[in-house]
Amino acid sequence: MKSHNLNLLRTLQVLLDECHVSRTAERLHITQSAVSRQLTQLREVFNDTLLIREGNRLLLTPRAEALKLQLDSLLSECNSLFEPVTFQPEQWQGKVVLSSSDYVAQYILPEVVEHLREHAPLVSVAYQLWSPKQFAQLADLDIQFVSTMLPAIPDGLCGEPIGADYPVCVMRSDHPLAMVDSLQLNDFLYYDHASVTGGGDKDSFVDQCLAEQGLSRRVKLSVPFFTSALNTICRSDMLLVIPEHIAVNMKQLFSITYLPLPFPISVPEHKYWLLWHPKYNNEPSHQWMRILLLTIMRSSMYSMPMINNHEVDELF
């Protein structure tokens, strides 16, 4: 199939509108000779004279009359492709998929949904439990936002900081270690442990740190949900390493207490991020939604202290 220069269609549209070569040249900001050359090409393409000279004027052939009707509609649609994209949240119809830990889903997501119901009521929200193994596939997954903890933004992804805190050791409020002034390494290793595996990596550094000293702990329960792990340690002597802001908030709901870890100062700081694939960077609905998420995640009573005073643009 022979390809054609689509720029010829614009020239044809103006020619059929003006029926005059020089005026067509003026409107298109090209020379008369260029218009004449393109008219010759158009006559070859459509196998029709298109314009017939009648004295000092040009008349449209029946073929040209039919093309004129088609061109006006076709090029109008083409021009609309180049118009700036406008975004109005109240008219946005779509689905937002957020992936994170069950903690975010249970305590922060409801506030997000509440704001969406007010400002973008036609949008639906879906939540997925995040696994760090999914980073490599994020470009192909139906996930627009990931909220997780990492030392830094992974290569190839975009993100903004949410906050930061440190890990602590959680236990039931009447645990034998609950009244000690500071947690000792021997005591930390004496008891069995639970581990929360859903969302970001919360405690693998514990095992790495212990391994460097030729030590190890006994993880007797691994679950993806914070509530399951917390309910379990409330009924046992198990210990649980989780971020401090979660321990602080869950202390209001569970009979627990917590202590600093018995590790050197090299214990890593937990940094929290809102991440997304760069293919969404310039999408207006995504830009609006990420501001909403950052605003809520940075200010929620269930969130963590801010890393800095990073300003969020006014949303409402």
C-alpha positions in Angstrom: 0.0 0.0 0.0 1.5 3.3 -1.1 2.0 5.9 1.7 1.1 9.6 1.3 2.2 12.8 2.8 -0.6 13.7 5.2 0.4 17.4 5.1 -1.1 17.4 1.6 -4.5 17.1 3.2 -4.2 20.4 4.9 -3.2 22.1 1.7 -6.1 20.4 -0.1 -8.5 21.6 2.6 -7.4 25.3 2.2 -7.4 25.1 -1.6 -10.9 23.8 -1.6 -11.9 26.5 0.8 -10.2 29.4 -1.0 -10.4 28.2 -4.6 -7.3 30.4 -5.1 -3.6 29.4 -5.2 -2.1 32.7 -3.9 -4.6 33.0 -1.0 -3.9 29.4 -0.1 -0.2 30.1 -0.1 -0.8 33.1 2.2 -2.8 31.1 4.7 -0.3 28.2 4.8 2.7 30.6 4.9 4.3 28.9 1.9 5.1 30.0 -1.7 2.6 29.9 -4.6 4.9 27.5 -6.4 4.9 25.1 -3.4 1.1 25.2 -3.5 1.1 24.5 -7.2 3.4 21.6 -6.8 1.3 20.1 -4.0 -1.9 20.5 -6.2 -0.2 18.5 -8.9 0.6 15.8 -6.3 -3.0 15.8 -5.1 -4.4 15.5 -8.6 -2.2 12.4 -9.0 -3.2 10.9 -5.6 -6.9 11.3 -6.2 -6.8 10.8 -10.0 -8.9 13.9 -10.4 -8.4 17.5 -11.5 -10.0 18.6 -8.3 -10.0 22.3 -9.3 -11.0 23.6 -12.8 -10.1 27.1 -14.0 -13.1 29.1 -15.1 -11.9 32.5 -16.2 -10.3 34.1 -13.1 -11.7 31.5 -10.7 -11.2 27.9 -9.8 -14.2 25.5 -9.6 -14.4 22.3 -7.5 -15.0 19.1 -9.3 -17.7 16.7 -7.9 -14.8 14.7 -6.4 -13.4 17.8 -4.7 -16.9 18.6 -3.3 -17.1 15.2 -1.7 -13.6 15.4 -0.4 -14.2 18.9 1.1 -17.0 17.5 3.3 -14.8 14.6 4.5 -11.7 16.8 5.1 -13.4 19.3 7.3 -14.6 16.5 9.6 -11.3 14.5 9.5 -8.9 17.4 10.1 -11.1 18.8 12.8 -10.7 15.5 14.7 -6.9 15.5 13.9 -6.6 19.0 15.3 -8.3 17.9 18.5 -5.4 15.5 19.2 -3.1 18.5 19.7 -5.3 20.4 22.1 -4.1 20.6 25.7 -5.5 17.9 28.0 -7.8 19.4 30.6 -8.6 17.5 33.8 -11.6 17.9 36.0 -11.6 15.6 39.1 -15.4 15.7 39.4 -15.8 14.3 35.9 -12.9 11.7 36.1 -14.2 8.2 35.5 -11.6 5.5 36.0 -10.0 3.2 38.5 -7.0 3.9 40.8 -5.0 0.9 42.0 -2.9 1.4 45.1 -0.6 -1.2 46.5 0.9 -1.2 50.0 0.7 -2.9 53.4 -2.5 -3.9 55.1 -1.8 -1.1 57.6 -2.2 1.5 54.9 -5.3 -0.2 53.6 -6.9 -0.4 57.0 -6.0 3.0 58.5 -5.1 5.4 55.7 -7.0 4.2 52.6 -10.4 5.0 54.2 -9.4 8.7 54.4 -8.3 8.6 50.7 -11.6 7.2 49.7 -13.5 9.8 51.7 -11.7 12.6 49.9 -12.3 10.9 46.5 -16.0 10.6 47.2 -16.1 14.4 47.7 -13.8 15.5 44.9 -13.8 12.7 42.3 -17.0 10.7 43.0 -16.9 8.8 39.8 -13.5 7.1 40.5 -13.3 3.6 41.8 -10.4 2.4 44.1 -8.8 -1.0 44.2 -6.1 -2.1 46.7 -3.5 -4.8 46.4 -1.1 -6.1 49.0 2.4 -5.1 47.8 5.4 -7.4 47.5 8.9 -6.1 46.7 9.2 -8.9 44.2 6.8 -6.9 42.0 9.2 -4.0 41.3 10.6 -5.7 38.2 7.1 -6.1 36.8 5.6 -2.7 37.8 5.6 -1.4 34.2 3.2 -4.3 33.2 1.1 -4.4 36.3 -2.2 -2.6 36.8 -0.9 -0.6 39.7 -0.6 3.2 39.6 0.8 3.8 43.1 3.0 1.9 45.5 3.4 3.0 49.1 6.3 1.2 50.7 9.6 1.5 52.7 12.9 1.5 51.0 16.4 3.1 51.5 15.9 5.0 48.2 13.8 5.2 45.1 14.6 2.2 42.9 16.2 2.9 39.5 13.7 3.4 36.7 10.9 4.5 39.0 9.6 7.9 40.2 8.6 8.8 43.7 8.2 11.3 46.5 9.1 10.9 50.2 6.3 10.4 52.8 8.2 10.2 56.0 10.7 8.2 58.1 11.1 6.5 61.5 13.0 3.6 63.1 12.1 0.0 63.9 11.2 -1.1 67.4 10.6 -4.4 69.2 7.0 -4.9 70.1 5.6 -7.3 72.8 2.4 -7.8 74.8 2.0 -5.3 77.6 2.5 -7.9 80.3 5.4 -9.6 78.6 8.3 -10.6 80.9 10.4 -8.0 79.1 7.8 -5.2 79.2 9.3 -3.7 82.4 13.0 -3.7 81.6 14.8 -0.4 81.1 16.5 -1.6 77.9 16.3 -4.6 75.7 19.4 -6.8 75.7 20.5 -8.9 72.8 20.3 -12.2 74.7 16.7 -11.5 75.7 15.9 -10.5 72.1 17.1 -13.9 71.0 15.7 -15.9 73.8 12.1 -15.5 72.7 10.4 -16.6 69.4 9.6 -14.0 66.8 6.7 -13.1 64.5 7.4 -11.3 61.2 5.1 -9.2 58.9 5.9 -10.0 55.3 3.3 -7.9 53.4 4.2 -4.6 52.0 7.8 -3.5 52.2 10.8 -5.2 53.8 10.4 -4.4 57.5 12.9 -6.6 59.3 15.3 -8.5 57.0 18.1 -6.2 58.3 17.6 -7.9 61.7 18.6 -11.3 60.4 21.5 -9.7 58.4 22.8 -7.9 61.5 22.6 -11.1 63.6 24.2 -13.2 60.9 27.2 -10.8 60.9 27.7 -11.8 64.6 27.1 -15.5 63.9 23.7 -15.3 65.5 20.1 -15.9 64.5 16.6 -15.5 65.8 13.7 -18.0 65.7 10.9 -16.7 63.5 8.0 -18.9 64.3 5.2 -16.9 62.5 5.4 -15.1 59.2 2.2 -13.4 58.0 1.4 -10.6 55.5 -0.9 -8.7 57.9 -0.1 -6.5 60.9 -3.3 -7.3 62.7 -2.7 -11.0 62.6 0.9 -10.6 63.9 -0.3 -8.2 66.7 -3.1 -10.5 67.8 -0.7 -13.3 68.0 1.9 -11.6 70.1 -0.8 -10.4 72.4 -1.5 -14.1 73.1 2.1 -15.3 73.4 5.6 -14.3 74.4 6.6 -13.7 70.8 8.4 -10.5 69.8 7.7 -8.5 66.7 9.9 -5.9 64.9 7.9 -3.2 63.2 8.1 0.5 62.4 7.8 2.8 65.4 4.8 4.8 64.1 2.8 1.6 63.6 3.7 0.5 67.2 2.6 3.9 68.6 -0.7 3.8 66.8 -1.4 0.2 67.4 -0.8 0.6 71.1 -4.1 2.4 71.3 -5.9 -0.7 69.9 -3.8 -3.6 71.2 -2.4 -4.5 74.6 1.2 -4.0 73.6 4.3 -2.0 74.4 7.7 -1.6 72.7 11.4 -1.0 73.2 14.3 0.1 71.1 16.2 -2.7 69.4 19.3 -4.0 71.1 21.5 -3.2 68.0 24.2 -0.6 67.4 23.4 2.8 66.0 23.8 1.3 62.5 20.1 0.1 62.7 18.6 1.5 59.4 16.2 4.3 59.3 12.9 3.3 57.7 12.1 5.7 54.8 8.7 5.6 53.2 7.9 6.5 49.6 5.0 6.9 47.3 6.3 5.3 44.0 5.0 5.1 40.5 6.2 4.1 37.0 7.4 7.0 34.9 4.8 6.2 32.2 2.3 8.0 34.5 4.5 11.1 35.1 2.6 13.5 32.8 -0.9 12.0 33.1 -3.1 14.8 34.6 -5.3 12.4 36.6 -2.3 10.7 38.1 -0.7 14.0 39.0 -3.8 15.1 40.8 -4.1 11.7 42.6 -0.5 11.6 43.7 -0.9 15.1 45.3 -4.0 13.8 47.1 -2.2 10.7 48.4 0.9 12.6 49.5 -1.2 15.2 51.3 -3.1 12.5 53.2 -0.2 10.2 53.9 2.0 13.0 55.2 -0.7 14.4 57.5 -2.6 11.3 58.7 -2.6 10.5 62.4 -1.6 7.0 61.4 1.4 8.1 59.4 5.0 8.7 60.3 7.0 11.9 61.0 7.9 14.0 58.0 11.4 13.7 56.6 11.4 17.4 55.7 9.2 20.3 55.1 8.6 19.4 51.5 5.6 21.5 50.4 2.6 20.0 48.7 0.8 22.1 46.2 -2.7 23.2 47.2 -5.1 20.6 46.1 -8.6 21.8 47.1 
